[in-house]
Amino acid sequence: MRQVDLFRMIPCRAALSFARCLIRRKIVVLDSLEDSKLSRCLSTVDLIALGVGSTLGAGVYVLAGEVAKADSGPSIVLSFLIAAIASVMAGLCYAEFGARVPKTGSAYLYTYVTVGELWAFITGWNLILSYVIGTSSVARAWSGTFDELLNKQIGQFFRTYFNINYTGLAEYPDFFAVCLILLLAGLLSFGVKESAWVNKIFTAVNILVLLFVMVAGFVKGNVANWKISEEFLKNISASAREPPCENGTSIYGAGGFMPYGFAGTLAGAATCFYAFVGFDCIATTGEEVRNPQKAIPIGIVTSLLVCFMAYFGVSAALTLMMPYYLLDEKSPLPVAFEYVGWGPAKYVVAAGSLCALSASLLGCIFPMPRVIYAMAEDGLLFKCLGQINSKTKTPIIATLSSGAVAAVMAFLFDLKALVDMMSIGTLLAYSLVAACVLILRYQPGLPYEQPKYSPEKEALRSFTSATSESATQAIMLQGQGFSLRSLFSPSALPTPQSSSLVSFLVGFLAFLVLGLSILTTYGVHAIASLEAWSLALLVLFVVLFIVIVLIIWRQPQNQHKVAFMVPFLPFLPAFSILVNIYLMVQLSAETWIRFSIWMALGFLIYFTYGIRHSLEGNSRDEDDDEDAYSDDMNTATEEKSAIQANDHHERNLSVPFIFHEKTSEC
């Protein structure tokens, strides 16, 4: 009978060990911030330029016209404001983690130290996908923009002699994009300081061009373009023989500042949100910037502020220069300058667009090898990808290999169908970082930090405190258990019970937001028709969301202070999770199918290589687990013998000893 029980325990122990591997967290030692394999040569200005260059891409030259004409009209300035507020919420969460864990890895590392290895791998794997597709698509956009300046002669030549007639592949191989990616990958391999200088030049030219656009727009603009009447729009539609909308208004809306209503402004904000994607590349510079705990938060917040001012100014200038219904969706600024009689200004805009694309391309290539390097250093990806060049102090293998993959994709594939996959990786990373901030701030101890004690004192202190604290907590939990009063009237300091409650509520909040997003996306007609089931579900989701956030708000926070902390906890991270998950639900089914294929490939790598080579689960830990198992079996046998001998005194001495052994092993 004992042997049967023993054989039953072994599979249970194997399953428990496997589950522990998936949720094991990374311990980051912060005692030696200056010790890094990479070169610490970047300043705060370098980080701001990197964030602005990566975020303020060619979208500022195209997106404003597209959104203003189709969704928002002149209220696009409010669309950018709403999108900026939503983006700042995610940016503040990144900024706090940048101050807490100033190491290379961005959202991958932040997830690893908070919620465990499996979620960290998912985050890192999707960040790699986002950066690869982003690099390839921006390179092809650069090539296309340059081709436009040459009257499309390059594209015509390749269509004639190198045409590709296969579904899913590009119309023709883009040699220009390949050369551009390899050139910038080589520049990054040469040194991060040199790359930062090139990025600052491109970003400075881009900012100067945008300032020119703003000044020109306010000089040549007319406020009457923000006050177009509905009657005038109806006459325009009638003269163009275009049928009116179902409600009798013009196809260009009702006129005024919000021609498509506040719903149109919100729809424009959802599109404008993606214009602020890119600041997260700053978070990958934790081991290459001087004073990272201050430089990273300042870099993220300042770059988002600069980008918002640029988007706000350009969109205002554009809609002042030209009526929104006449805007060209593909090249709004050159057409607008032609409209006001400044035709030659289109060459200045073209130069700024190329510089913006160059800076954006560098911003996409820069973080990609650093996430790969961080994952390879932790053993989750192949170890060769973590090699550092001794002279340039850059992850040269990761840089060149990721650049080669991006070059191949830009060379052959039609990236229009894959661009939405970038959004999944980015939005998932934003959601997880916001959730990790919530979880980490309510922990009784900080798992990512080891204080500057001597090893002997630390070992002795942790042994004594862990034993006494665990025993005390065990007695409290056995005596008190869980009570509803602890939800709204908890203790003054965080406890394992309160932190576990917050962790559970954050996970439940994510599923709740997912259900709410699905309901408001696919059940919007039922809600508009006031169907009982949809209204009941909507009210239930909203009430539960508010109650959960209030319960989290009532829990005690950790008192550890860092250089930057997210304000308005837990409301700001909770709303950030809501925005990000809602935008993820908006993506098409085809995008999610492609995403599933990419994740299947990632899980194949993780479960065949990463889980066995992870530094957090090395052979020493496995040996310790085996020793702990043997000790538990021996002590259990001794306890059984003591009980059979009916020696109460010996049994009372052995039980605390068993508890000490288990606690110290854990």
Helices and strands as residue ranges (DSSP letters): H 2-23, H 44-55, H 59-67, I 68-72, G 73-75, H 76-100, H 107-114, H 117-149, H 153-161, H 175-190, H 192-220, G 223-226, H 230-239, H 261-272, G 273-276, G 279-285, H 292-321, G 324-326, H 332-339, H 345-365, H 367-377, G 383-386, H 396-412, G 415-417, H 419-441, H 455-480, H 485-488, H 496-522, H 524-528, H 532-554, H 571-585, H 589-605, I 606-610, H 611-613, G 615-617, H 619-644, H 648-665
